[in-house]
């Protein structure tokens, strides 16, 4: 993604954003209609989603030093590319 042509990236970013927005909105509407009193549980569900998704990433980084080094190297490469002087 970091080395992708800017026009192509913009196109995919906009199309993906539009698809994501409509799909999440429609899914929320559908789930809200199917489950009564969902508003009572929404904060708990959001917190659980954040904990589960963040937790899996943190566990992987803690368990694998090689993977951690690989990610740090990839981030350094991307930062050099993103912030290069023209």
LOTI-562876 format. One record per atom (N, C-alpha, C): residue number from 1; residue in three letters; atom name; x, y, z. Coordinates in pm, whole numbers, padded with zeros to 5 digits, m for minus. Example, Ala and Ser with C-alpha at 12.3 -4.5 7.8 and 13.67 -1.06 7.14 Angstrom:
<pts>
<resi = 1	resn = ALA	name = N	x = 01319	y = m00569	z = 00780>
<resi = 1	resn = ALA	name = CA	x = 01230	y = m00450	z = 00780>
<resi = 1	resn = ALA	name = C	x = 01320	y = m00330	z = 00780>
<resi = 2	resn = SER	name = N	x = 01285	y = m00225	z = 00708>
<resi = 2	resn = SER	name = CA	x = 01367	y = m00106	z = 00714>
<resi = 2	resn = SER	name = C	x = 01290	y = 00003	z = 00787>
</pts>
This chain:
<pts>
<resi = 1	resn = UNK	name = N	x = 00082	y = m00117	z = 00000>
<resi = 1	resn = UNK	name = CA	x = 00000	y = 00000	z = 00000>
<resi = 1	resn = UNK	name = C	x = 00088	y = 00126	z = 00000>
<resi = 2	resn = UNK	name = N	x = 00197	y = 00124	z = 00075>
<resi = 2	resn = UNK	name = CA	x = 00280	y = 00242	z = 00086>
<resi = 2	resn = UNK	name = C	x = 00346	y = 00282	z = m00045>
<resi = 3	resn = UNK	name = N	x = 00368	y = 00186	z = m00132>
<resi = 3	resn = UNK	name = CA	x = 00434	y = 00215	z = m00259>
<resi = 3	resn = UNK	name = C	x = 00336	y = 00218	z = m00376>
<resi = 4	resn = UNK	name = N	x = 00206	y = 00213	z = m00345>
<resi = 4	resn = UNK	name = CA	x = 00103	y = 00215	z = m00449>
<resi = 4	resn = UNK	name = C	x = 00090	y = 00356	z = m00506>
<resi = 5	resn = UNK	name = N	x = 00056	y = 00363	z = m00633>
<resi = 5	resn = UNK	name = CA	x = 00031	y = 00490	z = m00699>
<resi = 5	resn = UNK	name = C	x = m00078	y = 00566	z = m00622>
<resi = 6	resn = UNK	name = N	x = m00059	y = 00695	z = m00603>
<resi = 6	resn = UNK	name = CA	x = m00153	y = 00774	z = m00522>
<resi = 6	resn = UNK	name = C	x = m00294	y = 00776	z = m00578>
<resi = 7	resn = UNK	name = N	x = m00308	y = 00782	z = m00709>
<resi = 7	resn = UNK	name = CA	x = m00443	y = 00784	z = m00770>
<resi = 7	resn = UNK	name = C	x = m00515	y = 00651	z = m00747>
<resi = 8	resn = UNK	name = N	x = m00442	y = 00542	z = m00763>
<resi = 8	resn = UNK	name = CA	x = m00503	y = 00411	z = m00742>
<resi = 8	resn = UNK	name = C	x = m00543	y = 00395	z = m00595>
<resi = 9	resn = UNK	name = N	x = m00454	y = 00437	z = m00505>
<resi = 9	resn = UNK	name = CA	x = m00484	y = 00428	z = m00362>
<resi = 9	resn = UNK	name = C	x = m00607	y = 00512	z = m00328>
<resi = 10	resn = UNK	name = N	x = m00615	y = 00633	z = m00380>
<resi = 10	resn = UNK	name = CA	x = m00729	y = 00719	z = m00354>
<resi = 10	resn = UNK	name = C	x = m00858	y = 00653	z = m00403>
<resi = 11	resn = UNK	name = N	x = m00854	y = 00595	z = m00522>
<resi = 11	resn = UNK	name = CA	x = m00972	y = 00528	z = m00576>
<resi = 11	resn = UNK	name = C	x = m01017	y = 00415	z = m00483>
<resi = 12	resn = UNK	name = N	x = m00925	y = 00325	z = m00447>
<resi = 12	resn = UNK	name = CA	x = m00960	y = 00214	z = m00359>
<resi = 12	resn = UNK	name = C	x = m01004	y = 00264	z = m00222>
<resi = 13	resn = UNK	name = N	x = m00942	y = 00369	z = m00172>
<resi = 13	resn = UNK	name = CA	x = m00978	y = 00423	z = m00042>
<resi = 13	resn = UNK	name = C	x = m01120	y = 00478	z = m00043>
<resi = 14	resn = UNK	name = N	x = m01157	y = 00552	z = m00146>
<resi = 14	resn = UNK	name = CA	x = m01291	y = 00609	z = m00156>
<resi = 14	resn = UNK	name = C	x = m01395	y = 00499	z = m00175>
<resi = 15	resn = UNK	name = N	x = m01370	y = 00408	z = m00267>
<resi = 15	resn = UNK	name = CA	x = m01465	y = 00298	z = m00291>
<resi = 15	resn = UNK	name = C	x = m01482	y = 00214	z = m00164>
<resi = 16	resn = UNK	name = N	x = m01372	y = 00180	z = m00100>
<resi = 16	resn = UNK	name = CA	x = m01379	y = 00103	z = 00024>
<resi = 16	resn = UNK	name = C	x = m01453	y = 00176	z = 00134>
<resi = 17	resn = UNK	name = N	x = m01431	y = 00307	z = 00143>
<resi = 17	resn = UNK	name = CA	x = m01501	y = 00386	z = 00244>
<resi = 17	resn = UNK	name = C	x = m01651	y = 00390	z = 00222>
<resi = 18	resn = UNK	name = N	x = m01691	y = 00405	z = 00097>
<resi = 18	resn = UNK	name = CA	x = m01834	y = 00408	z = 00065>
<resi = 18	resn = UNK	name = C	x = m01898	y = 00272	z = 00094>
<resi = 19	resn = UNK	name = N	x = m01833	y = 00165	z = 00050>
<resi = 19	resn = UNK	name = CA	x = m01887	y = 00030	z = 00075>
<resi = 19	resn = UNK	name = C	x = m01894	y = 00003	z = 00224>
<resi = 20	resn = UNK	name = N	x = m01789	y = 00037	z = 00297>
<resi = 20	resn = UNK	name = CA	x = m01787	y = 00015	z = 00442>
<resi = 20	resn = UNK	name = C	x = m01898	y = 00093	z = 00510>
<resi = 21	resn = UNK	name = N	x = m01916	y = 00220	z = 00473>
<resi = 21	resn = UNK	name = CA	x = m02018	y = 00302	z = 00536>
<resi = 21	resn = UNK	name = C	x = m02157	y = 00243	z = 00515>
<resi = 22	resn = UNK	name = N	x = m02191	y = 00208	z = 00392>
<resi = 22	resn = UNK	name = CA	x = m02324	y = 00153	z = 00365>
<resi = 22	resn = UNK	name = C	x = m02343	y = 00017	z = 00431>
<resi = 23	resn = UNK	name = N	x = m02240	y = m00068	z = 00427>
<resi = 23	resn = UNK	name = CA	x = m02257	y = m00202	z = 00485>
<resi = 23	resn = UNK	name = C	x = m02272	y = m00195	z = 00637>
<resi = 24	resn = UNK	name = N	x = m02194	y = m00112	z = 00704>
<resi = 24	resn = UNK	name = CA	x = m02205	y = m00101	z = 00849>
<resi = 24	resn = UNK	name = C	x = m02339	y = m00038	z = 00888>
<resi = 25	resn = UNK	name = N	x = m02382	y = 00063	z = 00814>
<resi = 25	resn = UNK	name = CA	x = m02510	y = 00127	z = 00844>
<resi = 25	resn = UNK	name = C	x = m02625	y = 00029	z = 00826>
<resi = 26	resn = UNK	name = N	x = m02626	y = m00044	z = 00716>
<resi = 26	resn = UNK	name = CA	x = m02732	y = m00142	z = 00692>
<resi = 26	resn = UNK	name = C	x = m02728	y = m00257	z = 00793>
<resi = 27	resn = UNK	name = N	x = m02608	y = m00302	z = 00827>
<resi = 27	resn = UNK	name = CA	x = m02596	y = m00409	z = 00926>
<resi = 27	resn = UNK	name = C	x = m02646	y = m00362	z = 01062>
<resi = 28	resn = UNK	name = N	x = m02613	y = m00240	z = 01101>
<resi = 28	resn = UNK	name = CA	x = m02659	y = m00186	z = 01230>
<resi = 28	resn = UNK	name = C	x = m02810	y = m00172	z = 01232>
<resi = 29	resn = UNK	name = N	x = m02866	y = m00128	z = 01122>
<resi = 29	resn = UNK	name = CA	x = m03011	y = m00116	z = 01112>
<resi = 29	resn = UNK	name = C	x = m03077	y = m00254	z = 01126>
<resi = 30	resn = UNK	name = N	x = m03025	y = m00352	z = 01054>
<resi = 30	resn = UNK	name = CA	x = m03080	y = m00487	z = 01059>
<resi = 30	resn = UNK	name = C	x = m03070	y = m00545	z = 01200>
<resi = 31	resn = UNK	name = N	x = m02953	y = m00536	z = 01262>
<resi = 31	resn = UNK	name = CA	x = m02933	y = m00590	z = 01396>
<resi = 31	resn = UNK	name = C	x = m03020	y = m00516	z = 01497>
<resi = 32	resn = UNK	name = N	x = m03031	y = m00384	z = 01483>
<resi = 32	resn = UNK	name = CA	x = m03114	y = m00305	z = 01573>
<resi = 32	resn = UNK	name = C	x = m03261	y = m00343	z = 01565>
<resi = 33	resn = UNK	name = N	x = m03307	y = m00380	z = 01449>
<resi = 33	resn = UNK	name = CA	x = m03447	y = m00424	z = 01433>
<resi = 33	resn = UNK	name = C	x = m03470	y = m00564	z = 01490>
<resi = 34	resn = UNK	name = N	x = m03368	y = m00649	z = 01482>
<resi = 34	resn = UNK	name = CA	x = m03383	y = m00789	z = 01523>
<resi = 34	resn = UNK	name = C	x = m03367	y = m00810	z = 01674>
<resi = 35	resn = UNK	name = N	x = m03286	y = m00727	z = 01740>
<resi = 35	resn = UNK	name = CA	x = m03257	y = m00745	z = 01883>
<resi = 35	resn = UNK	name = C	x = m03318	y = m00629	z = 01962>
<resi = 36	resn = UNK	name = N	x = m03418	y = m00660	z = 02045>
<resi = 36	resn = UNK	name = CA	x = m03481	y = m00553	z = 02123>
<resi = 36	resn = UNK	name = C	x = m03387	y = m00501	z = 02233>
<resi = 37	resn = UNK	name = N	x = m03396	y = m00373	z = 02259>
<resi = 37	resn = UNK	name = CA	x = m03319	y = m00306	z = 02365>
<resi = 37	resn = UNK	name = C	x = m03167	y = m00322	z = 02349>
<resi = 38	resn = UNK	name = N	x = m03122	y = m00320	z = 02227>
<resi = 38	resn = UNK	name = CA	x = m02979	y = m00334	z = 02199>
<resi = 38	resn = UNK	name = C	x = m02900	y = m00218	z = 02257>
<resi = 39	resn = UNK	name = N	x = m02963	y = m00103	z = 02269>
<resi = 39	resn = UNK	name = CA	x = m02894	y = 00015	z = 02321>
<resi = 39	resn = UNK	name = C	x = m02842	y = m00007	z = 02463>
<resi = 40	resn = UNK	name = N	x = m02899	y = m00100	z = 02537>
<resi = 40	resn = UNK	name = CA	x = m02852	y = m00128	z = 02674>
<resi = 40	resn = UNK	name = C	x = m02717	y = m00199	z = 02673>
<resi = 41	resn = UNK	name = N	x = m02685	y = m00268	z = 02565>
<resi = 41	resn = UNK	name = CA	x = m02566	y = m00351	z = 02560>
<resi = 41	resn = UNK	name = C	x = m02457	y = m00296	z = 02469>
<resi = 42	resn = UNK	name = N	x = m02483	y = m00189	z = 02399>
<resi = 42	resn = UNK	name = CA	x = m02391	y = m00145	z = 02293>
<resi = 42	resn = UNK	name = C	x = m02253	y = m00105	z = 02347>
<resi = 43	resn = UNK	name = N	x = m02248	y = m00036	z = 02459>
<resi = 43	resn = UNK	name = CA	x = m02117	y = 00005	z = 02515>
<resi = 43	resn = UNK	name = C	x = m02036	y = m00120	z = 02552>
<resi = 44	resn = UNK	name = N	x = m02100	y = m00215	z = 02615>
<resi = 44	resn = UNK	name = CA	x = m02031	y = m00339	z = 02651>
<resi = 44	resn = UNK	name = C	x = m01979	y = m00410	z = 02526>
<resi = 45	resn = UNK	name = N	x = m02059	y = m00417	z = 02421>
<resi = 45	resn = UNK	name = CA	x = m02018	y = m00483	z = 02298>
<resi = 45	resn = UNK	name = C	x = m01901	y = m00412	z = 02231>
<resi = 46	resn = UNK	name = N	x = m01903	y = m00280	z = 02231>
<resi = 46	resn = UNK	name = CA	x = m01792	y = m00204	z = 02173>
<resi = 46	resn = UNK	name = C	x = m01664	y = m00226	z = 02251>
<resi = 47	resn = UNK	name = N	x = m01674	y = m00222	z = 02384>
<resi = 47	resn = UNK	name = CA	x = m01555	y = m00245	z = 02468>
<resi = 47	resn = UNK	name = C	x = m01500	y = m00386	z = 02445>
<resi = 48	resn = UNK	name = N	x = m01587	y = m00484	z = 02436>
<resi = 48	resn = UNK	name = CA	x = m01543	y = m00621	z = 02412>
<resi = 48	resn = UNK	name = C	x = m01476	y = m00635	z = 02275>
<resi = 49	resn = UNK	name = N	x = m01529	y = m00569	z = 02175>
<resi = 49	resn = UNK	name = CA	x = m01469	y = m00575	z = 02042>
<resi = 49	resn = UNK	name = C	x = m01329	y = m00514	z = 02043>
<resi = 50	resn = UNK	name = N	x = m01312	y = m00403	z = 02112>
<resi = 50	resn = UNK	name = CA	x = m01180	y = m00338	z = 02121>
<resi = 50	resn = UNK	name = C	x = m01083	y = m00428	z = 02196>
<resi = 51	resn = UNK	name = N	x = m01126	y = m00486	z = 02306>
<resi = 51	resn = UNK	name = CA	x = m01038	y = m00573	z = 02386>
<resi = 51	resn = UNK	name = C	x = m00996	y = m00697	z = 02306>
<resi = 52	resn = UNK	name = N	x = m01091	y = m00759	z = 02239>
<resi = 52	resn = UNK	name = CA	x = m01060	y = m00882	z = 02164>
<resi = 52	resn = UNK	name = C	x = m00965	y = m00852	z = 02047>
<resi = 53	resn = UNK	name = N	x = m00995	y = m00748	z = 01969>
<resi = 53	resn = UNK	name = CA	x = m00911	y = m00720	z = 01853>
<resi = 53	resn = UNK	name = C	x = m00773	y = m00671	z = 01895>
<resi = 54	resn = UNK	name = N	x = m00766	y = m00587	z = 01996>
<resi = 54	resn = UNK	name = CA	x = m00636	y = m00538	z = 02042>
<resi = 54	resn = UNK	name = C	x = m00560	y = m00648	z = 02114>
<resi = 55	resn = UNK	name = N	x = m00629	y = m00728	z = 02189>
<resi = 55	resn = UNK	name = CA	x = m00565	y = m00835	z = 02265>
<resi = 55	resn = UNK	name = C	x = m00496	y = m00937	z = 02177>
<resi = 56	resn = UNK	name = N	x = m00559	y = m00974	z = 02068>
<resi = 56	resn = UNK	name = CA	x = m00496	y = m01073	z = 01980>
<resi = 56	resn = UNK	name = C	x = m00367	y = m01020	z = 01919>
<resi = 57	resn = UNK	name = N	x = m00366	y = m00894	z = 01884>
<resi = 57	resn = UNK	name = CA	x = m00245	y = m00834	z = 01827>
<resi = 57	resn = UNK	name = C	x = m00135	y = m00827	z = 01934>
<resi = 58	resn = UNK	name = N	x = m00170	y = m00783	z = 02054>
<resi = 58	resn = UNK	name = CA	x = m00071	y = m00773	z = 02160>
<resi = 58	resn = UNK	name = C	x = m00014	y = m00909	z = 02198>
<resi = 59	resn = UNK	name = N	x = m00098	y = m01009	z = 02204>
<resi = 59	resn = UNK	name = CA	x = m00050	y = m01145	z = 02237>
<resi = 59	resn = UNK	name = C	x = 00048	y = m01193	z = 02131>
<resi = 60	resn = UNK	name = N	x = 00017	y = m01170	z = 02006>
<resi = 60	resn = UNK	name = CA	x = 00106	y = m01212	z = 01897>
<resi = 60	resn = UNK	name = C	x = 00241	y = m01140	z = 01908>
<resi = 61	resn = UNK	name = N	x = 00239	y = m01012	z = 01937>
<resi = 61	resn = UNK	name = CA	x = 00364	y = m00937	z = 01948>
<resi = 61	resn = UNK	name = C	x = 00445	y = m00980	z = 02069>
<resi = 62	resn = UNK	name = N	x = 00380	y = m01014	z = 02177>
<resi = 62	resn = UNK	name = CA	x = 00451	y = m01058	z = 02298>
<resi = 62	resn = UNK	name = C	x = 00513	y = m01196	z = 02275>
<resi = 63	resn = UNK	name = N	x = 00443	y = m01285	z = 02207>
<resi = 63	resn = UNK	name = CA	x = 00488	y = m01423	z = 02189>
<resi = 63	resn = UNK	name = C	x = 00599	y = m01438	z = 02086>
<resi = 64	resn = UNK	name = N	x = 00611	y = m01345	z = 01993>
<resi = 64	resn = UNK	name = CA	x = 00704	y = m01366	z = 01882>
<resi = 64	resn = UNK	name = C	x = 00799	y = m01248	z = 01864>
<resi = 65	resn = UNK	name = N	x = 00920	y = m01257	z = 01921>
<resi = 65	resn = UNK	name = CA	x = 01018	y = m01150	z = 01901>
<resi = 65	resn = UNK	name = C	x = 01055	y = m01131	z = 01754>
<resi = 66	resn = UNK	name = N	x = 01059	y = m01239	z = 01677>
<resi = 66	resn = UNK	name = CA	x = 01093	y = m01228	z = 01535>
<resi = 66	resn = UNK	name = C	x = 00985	y = m01147	z = 01462>
<resi = 67	resn = UNK	name = N	x = 00861	y = m01173	z = 01494>
<resi = 67	resn = UNK	name = CA	x = 00750	y = m01099	z = 01433>
<resi = 67	resn = UNK	name = C	x = 00756	y = m00952	z = 01473>
<resi = 68	resn = UNK	name = N	x = 00791	y = m00926	z = 01597>
<resi = 68	resn = UNK	name = CA	x = 00804	y = m00789	z = 01646>
<resi = 68	resn = UNK	name = C	x = 00911	y = m00714	z = 01568>
<resi = 69	resn = UNK	name = N	x = 01027	y = m00778	z = 01547>
<resi = 69	resn = UNK	name = CA	x = 01134	y = m00716	z = 01468>
<resi = 69	resn = UNK	name = C	x = 01090	y = m00691	z = 01325>
<resi = 70	resn = UNK	name = N	x = 01018	y = m00788	z = 01269>
<resi = 70	resn = UNK	name = CA	x = 00969	y = m00775	z = 01132>
<resi = 70	resn = UNK	name = C	x = 00875	y = m00655	z = 01119>
<resi = 71	resn = UNK	name = N	x = 00788	y = m00636	z = 01215>
<resi = 71	resn = UNK	name = CA	x = 00694	y = m00524	z = 01212>
<resi = 71	resn = UNK	name = C	x = 00768	y = m00392	z = 01228>
<resi = 72	resn = UNK	name = N	x = 00864	y = m00387	z = 01318>
<resi = 72	resn = UNK	name = CA	x = 00941	y = m00264	z = 01338>
<resi = 72	resn = UNK	name = C	x = 01019	y = m00228	z = 01211>
<resi = 73	resn = UNK	name = N	x = 01080	y = m00327	z = 01147>
<resi = 73	resn = UNK	name = CA	x = 01152	y = m00301	z = 01022>
<resi = 73	resn = UNK	name = C	x = 01058	y = m00252	z = 00912>
<resi = 74	resn = UNK	name = N	x = 00940	y = m00313	z = 00902>
<resi = 74	resn = UNK	name = CA	x = 00842	y = m00270	z = 00802>
<resi = 74	resn = UNK	name = C	x = 00797	y = m00126	z = 00828>
<resi = 75	resn = UNK	name = N	x = 00774	y = m00094	z = 00955>
<resi = 75	resn = UNK	name = CA	x = 00733	y = 00044	z = 00989>
<resi = 75	resn = UNK	name = C	x = 00842	y = 00145	z = 00956>
<resi = 76	resn = UNK	name = N	x = 00967	y = 00109	z = 00984>
<resi = 76	resn = UNK	name = CA	x = 01078	y = 00199	z = 00951>
<resi = 76	resn = UNK	name = C	x = 01085	y = 00223	z = 00800>
<resi = 77	resn = UNK	name = N	x = 01071	y = 00117	z = 00723>
<resi = 77	resn = UNK	name = CA	x = 01075	y = 00129	z = 00576>
<resi = 77	resn = UNK	name = C	x = 00963	y = 00219	z = 00527>
<resi = 78	resn = UNK	name = N	x = 00842	y = 00198	z = 00579>
<resi = 78	resn = UNK	name = CA	x = 00728	y = 00280	z = 00536>
<resi = 78	resn = UNK	name = C	x = 00746	y = 00426	z = 00578>
<resi = 79	resn = UNK	name = N	x = 00798	y = 00450	z = 00696>
<resi = 79	resn = UNK	name = CA	x = 00818	y = 00587	z = 00741>
<resi = 79	resn = UNK	name = C	x = 00921	y = 00659	z = 00654>
<resi = 80	resn = UNK	name = N	x = 01025	y = 00589	z = 00616>
<resi = 80	resn = UNK	name = CA	x = 01124	y = 00649	z = 00526>
<resi = 80	resn = UNK	name = C	x = 01062	y = 00683	z = 00392>
<resi = 81	resn = UNK	name = N	x = 00977	y = 00594	z = 00343>
<resi = 81	resn = UNK	name = CA	x = 00911	y = 00619	z = 00213>
<resi = 81	resn = UNK	name = C	x = 00811	y = 00734	z = 00225>
<resi = 82	resn = UNK	name = N	x = 00733	y = 00734	z = 00329>
<resi = 82	resn = UNK	name = CA	x = 00627	y = 00836	z = 00344>
<resi = 82	resn = UNK	name = C	x = 00684	y = 00976	z = 00366>
<resi = 83	resn = UNK	name = N	x = 00793	y = 00983	z = 00440>
<resi = 83	resn = UNK	name = CA	x = 00848	y = 01113	z = 00476>
<resi = 83	resn = UNK	name = C	x = 00975	y = 01148	z = 00401>
<resi = 84	resn = UNK	name = N	x = 00992	y = 01089	z = 00283>
<resi = 84	resn = UNK	name = CA	x = 01110	y = 01123	z = 00204>
<resi = 84	resn = UNK	name = C	x = 01095	y = 01264	z = 00147>
<resi = 85	resn = UNK	name = N	x = 01205	y = 01327	z = 00130>
<resi = 85	resn = UNK	name = CA	x = 01203	y = 01463	z = 00074>
<resi = 85	resn = UNK	name = C	x = 01213	y = 01456	z = m00076>
<resi = 86	resn = UNK	name = N	x = 01126	y = 01528	z = m00143>
<resi = 86	resn = UNK	name = CA	x = 01125	y = 01526	z = m00289>
<resi = 86	resn = UNK	name = C	x = 01226	y = 01619	z = m00348>
</pts>
